[in-house]
Amino acid sequence: MKMKMFLSMAVILCVLTLRLAAQDPVKAAPAAFKEKLNNEHVRVIEYQSKPGDKEGMHSHAAGVIYVVKGGKLKFVNSDGTTKEVEFKTGDVLWRDAVTHTAENVGNTEMKAILVEQKK
């Protein structure tokens, strides 16, 4: 009986962990992400982050990033790998689907428009 209860709790914990790991960025960090359009084809999100701002674990669908105002972000992916990226104003980038945290480690406010694909 104790083993069944332990296994049940372990399964519930795993499901909750996966749900938190794949959280919608607008819900995970509403100060940073604002949904501007959501239809059957794309989701458009406005992003802004001040120096020192941090976003918890969240997921993005594959899509395009247009950098309105450049900055430097540190990402920690769901697998634990880290990467710092310097974005320049006017950059247009493709990004595959990703689950990560982000922190503005630069000294400027960064702004971007994310256009995420829907399947």
Secondary structure, DSSP 4 states (H G I P E B T S, - for coil): -HHHHHHHHHHHHHHHHHHHHT--HHHH-TTTEEEEEE-SSEEEEEEEE-TT-EEEEEEE-SEEEEEEE-EEEEEEETTS-EEEEEE-TT-EEEE--EEEEEEE-SSS-EEEEEEEE--
